[in-house]
């Protein structure tokens, strides 16, 4: 069962962008960052690419 996101197509706020940079810098996974920001994984991945951030992949 997949989680439902109510925040469809919401613009990124400055505090969310800062949190994304912080969490990506700590080496968190894409799924963990998406849950922390209550956004979809695709949205987080697109924003990280836009900001030239690298998100670690868990193995």
CORKA-V579202 format. One record per backbone hydrogen bond with DSSP energy under -1.0 kcal/mol. CO is the residue of the C=O (numbers start at 0). NH is the residue of the N-H. If there is no record, write none. Layout:
# CORKA-V579202
co:nh
CO:NH
CO:NH
This chain:
# CORKA-V579202
co:nh
5:7
6:9
12:16
13:17
14:18
15:19
16:20
17:21
18:22
19:23
20:24
21:25
22:27
28:32
29:33
30:34
31:35
32:36
33:38
39:43
40:44
41:45
42:46
43:47
44:48
45:49
46:50
47:52
